[in-house]
Every structure is written in structure tokens, then in C-alpha cells.
Amino acid sequence: MKKIIIMLTAALICTSAFAQNLAAERAARRQARQTEYENGIDALIASGNYRFKPDSYRLEQTGPLQYIRNGASELTIMNNYCEVLLPYYQGEVPPYRLFMLNTATKEMEGYSTKKTADGWHITFEAPLYAGDDYEFDLTVVSKTGHAELTLSVPFGVTVTYSGAIMNPE
């Protein structure tokens, strides 16, 4: 009887040690995947070649959250070249008119990337329509790939987009 109790106790100790070891291995694999993801986001931004895919937007201060179902909407930055296809509002006073900002430019002024504790902060200006300089302010969270873009034009409206950073295609 004592032998059975000793054998069962030994088996429980071995099983417990195995389970702890397995849990530690899994935690290490998850951490390695997370680190690889964060390094990938950092490399994208540092390369200057990335794509922001929004899934929602909001007219600053007054507008409700609007979901973007158009899969073509994006901001692409490649080699100091900017392509924009985003919903935006025209007008200086309400009622604003919604339209698709659809343009590209090589005239990106003041392009700046700054590494932060959570990811990246990117700013630049670009003359897109009628000589207006649109201000782009993009914040990227490296841990999640989440990004927020604030797009504004002086004496116009400000729209904030929420989405993700990914490889350009």
C-alpha cells in the first residue's frame, strides 16, 4: 500500500513538473511570436514603405463613428510617394459633403518618423487638391499593429481614421 502511495505521489510530481515545463515552453513561443510581430511592424515603418488600411473614421468633435466597408480605402507610403484613397469631408462649415479623396503625390513635406514607447508617430504634409496642404498625423502601436490617422486641412475639417498597418502590395 505504501509503495502505491509513493508511486502515485511520484507520478503526480512528474506530471506537475511536465505541465509547468509545457506551460513555460508555450509562453516562450507566444512571446517569440509577439516579438517577431513587433519587429515586423517596426521594420515596415522604418523602411518608409507601408500601407494604412482604415476600418472606421470619424469627423472630429461632431461626427459619429462610421465603418468603412470599401476594401480599397487606404493610405500607402512607398519611397517618399503617397497614394490616398480615403473618405473625407469637404466644406468649411456644416453641412459637410462626403467624397473620396483619391490622389497621389511625391510632394510630401516635412516627413518625420519618431519612435515612441508604444510604437511610432509619423507626420507630414502634402498638397493634394487646389494647393491645399493636407496634414497627416499617423500613430502606430507596434504591439497590436493598430494605427490612427488624423487628416486635416487648414480652415477645413479634421477626420480621424482607425485601422491597421501592413505591407504595401
N, C-alpha and C positions, 0 to 999 in steps of 0.2 A: 504494500500500500504506500509505504514511504517512497519507494522507487517511482511509482506512478506520479505521485505529487511532485517529486523532484523533476521528473521528465516533463510534466506539464508546465511547471514553473520555468524551466529552461526553454521550452518551446515558446512560451509567451514572451520571454525576454528577447529571444531571437526574432520573433515576429515583430515585436515593438521596434527593435533596432532597425530591421529591414524597412518597416513603414516610415520611420523617421528619415532614413537614408534616401528612400524613394521620394519623399516629400521634398527633401533638400535638393535632390537632383532636378526635380520638376521646377522648383523655384529658380534654380540656376539657369535652366533652359528658358524659362519665361523672361528672366532678366536679360539674358543674352539677346533674345528676340527684340525686346524693348530697346535695348542699346543700339542694336542694328537699325531699327526703325528711326530712332532719333538721329543717328549718324547719317542716314539716308536723307532725311529732311534737311539737316544742316548742310550736307553736300549739295543738294539741289539749290538752296538759296545762295550759298557761297559761289556756285558756278555761274549764277546770273541767268540760268535757263530753267524756268519753271512755269507752271500753269496754276492759276487760281480758279477753281470751279465753285461758284456760289450755289447754295441751295435755298437761300432766302435773302430778302432785302427789306429795308425799312426806310421810309422818308424820315429824316431826323426830326425828332421832337413831336411830330404830329401824326405820323403815319402808322398804320397797323402793320404787323409783320406779314409780308407777302411771300409765299413759297414760289420758287422758280421751277417750273416743270419742263422748260425748254433746255434740253441737254446740251445745246450748242452754246449756251451762255458761258463766257469765260474771259479771263484776262491772261494773256500769255506774254511772258517776257523771255526773249531769246536774243542774246548777243547785242544788248542795248537797242533792241527793237521791241515795240509794244503793239500788240493786237488786242482790241477791245470789242467784245460783243456782250453788252450788259443792258438791262432795263434801266432807264434813267428818266428823270422828270425835267421838262422844260418850263421856264417861266420864272419871273421874279416874285410874283405874288400868287396866292391861290386863286382860282383852281389851276393846279399844275397839269401839264399834259404828259402822259407816259409815252415814251418812244424807246426804240432800241438804239443804243449808242453802238454804232458799227463802223469802226475805223481802225487804221493802223498808222504808226508813226515811228520814225527814227529819231525824232526830236524830243528825247527825254532829258529834261534839265534837272540838275541837282540830284541825280540818282544816288541814294545813300542807303547802305545796309548797316545795321548796328546789331551786334549780338547782345541779347539780354539774358537775364536769369532764366526766363521761361522759353526763349526761342529767338525770334528776330523781329526787328522793326525796320520797315523799308518805306522810304518816302521818295517821291519825285513829282515833277510837273511835266505836263505835255500839252502842247497846243493841238486840240482835236478838231474843233469846229469854230469857224468865224473868228479865228485868232484868240479865242478864249483859252487861257491856261487852266486845264483841269488839274486839281491837286489830288494825288494818290497817296494814301496812308495805309499801309498794309502791316498788320501784326500777325505773326505766325507763332503757334505754340508747338515746339518740337516734339514734345511727349505724345501729342494726340494728332498732329497734322492739321488741327483746326486753325482757321485763319479768318480774320475780319478785315475787310477793305472799306475804308471811308473814302468816298469820291465826292469832291465838291468843286464848284467853280465860284470865283468871287462874285458877289451880288446875285448868286443863284441859290440853288438848293443843295443840300448835302444828303447823300444816300449812303447807308451802311449795309454792306453785304456780309453774309456769314457763309462759310464754306470750308473747302479743304485745299491743301497744296498737293500737287502731284507732278509727275514727269510731263514735259511737253511731248506732244506726239506729232 
